[in-house]
Amino acid sequence: MLVDNKVEGDSRVQKIARSAAEAGWDVTLLGRSPEEVGRSWRLGAAEVRLLPVPNPLDRRRHEFRRAWLRWPLAYRPGGIAEQRAQWVRAWQADLTFRSALLERRAASGELGGAALRRARQALRLHGLAARLLGRWVWLRTKMMNRVRYGRKFRSPWDRAYTLFWQLVRGDRAWRRLEPGLWDYELAYGPEVDRLRPDLIHAHDFRMLGVGARAKVRAAAEGRPVALVWDAHEFLPGIKPWRDHARWLPAHRAHEREYAPYADAVLTVSADLAALLRREHRLPATPAVLLNAPAVEHRPADATPPPDLRVECGVGPDEPLLVYSGAAAPQRGLDTLVEALPRLPGVHVALVVNPALRYVERLADRAARLGVADRLHVLPYVPHWQVVPFLSGADVGVIPIHLWPNHEIALITKFFEYAHARLPVVVSDVRTMAATVRETGQGEVFRAGEVDDFVRAVTAVLADPARYRAAYDRPGLLAGWTWQAQAEALDTVYRRLLPDAAPPVAPDTVAPDPPTPRGALR
């Protein structure tokens, strides 16, 4: 099983790996280590290995060049600007120390008269020189940043370069437009070959190419390998992860080149399944595995989940909204912060990665609005703790923006809020808004509109019991469980590997390790 992240925080990947292992498959999950060294651990019966992924190809060639004609004074790329700026700061720090030492000597009578005047004059001259050098470094650094900015943000040259390689090489153009994709191949490919899997489950678009190439290499050795592609998102509809014209065309070309190698395709919603089939002319509609919570994955020796209200320092009668998941501008968290001054007494808990600069900016904005005491930033909890952890809130919020990819699925937090029996306030993204209106489990507001968000939250807080009652509908929550998704997953695997050994019951005791049904890497 392949994923391009560190596994921690990716609940879908964790649930799939663990469920497959519990069903009797021999699962090795390969992820990307955030450090320069690898590490491994067990996820239930599955083995997780994080691989270091050096990424020298991720930098485009122009990032190594200077713009001599337009910005002749700009520093060359490679870190020299940062080194010079730091050197100036060090010089100024030394001058501050020497000035303090001089004044100390003057106060003690050790130095005075003409000698003291000369020393002070020398320090003033050195200080002036440091300031002038600092301005010079600032000017050259600014020019260097202008070069970077002009090349980074969709310049005409960038668009022309992209179009040229698309015309010349078609779907193979990603090799020129986004060569950093090869960094994943060079890190993961040899390890996949060493594992000699029977089936490769490739999560999302970057790992699709790694899995497809491994399948082809194995076939050349006479060893059949089944490839499952798990499409988490509709690539044409996502906000590009990099701010240049090449990112999205390159990744779409990469996906189109390798999609035909998939023996089965999984995805997160029926709408996305239909889009994928049309986009890649798939012979069958992808199977749907909803991102439902897996409360059954709680370890037997696990500690109880933390109390959300205790972590926030919020009393039982104080209104508490919660957002859990990825933190990024397109997730609409700015709307929550901007709404706080208009929701007196209401607290907001963000269960996110606190180290992100975007999260820090949200906290700064809350402080400027005078509501910092009502914004609480909390780290992630293990995925089996999410539902009971979130249940301490009054409302679950999904203020996501109207990107095409956001319109087509019920996302993970939607199901988590539902199993926590939280009323929800969701933006008017198509699928989630339609579901909320149909079930009556919450209110819908216009994405990005603070006034309408305040209206929706106020309505829910006025009568939360009315919205919670929606979860009493027979079969509603039962259809949103992970157990049903795990059974669908196992059906796909068994279809691709019909000759695999039968499953081994989890409580079977045998003197020797059981023969796995198949190697799932």
Buried (B, 14 or more C-beta within 10 A) or exposed (E): BBBBBBBBBBBBBBBBBBBBBBBBBBBBBBBBBEEEEBBBEEBBBBBBBBBEBEEEBBEBEBEEEBBEEEBEEBBBBEEBBEEBBEEBEEBBEEBEEBBEEBEEBBEEEEBEEEEBEEBBEEBEEBBEEBEEBBEEBBEBBBBBBBBBEBBBEBBEEBBEBBEEBBEEBEBEBBBBBBBBBBBBBBBBBEBBBEBEBBBBBBBBBBBBBBBBBBBEBBEEEEEEBBBBBBBBBBBEBBEBEBEBBBBBBBBBBBBBBBBEBBBBBBBBBBBBBBBBBEBBEBEEBBBBBBBBBBBBBBEEEEEEBBEBBEBBEBEEEBBBBBBBBBBBEBBBBBBBBBBBBBBEEBBBBBBBBBEBEBBEBBBEBBEEBEBBEBBBBBEBBBBBBBBBBBBBBBBBBBBBBBBBBBBBBBBBBBBBBBBBBBBBBBBBBBBBBEBBBEBBBBBBBBBBBBEBBBBBBBBBBEEBEEBBBBBEEEEEBEEBBBEBBBEEBBEBBBEBBEEBEEBBEEEEEEEEEEEBBBBBB
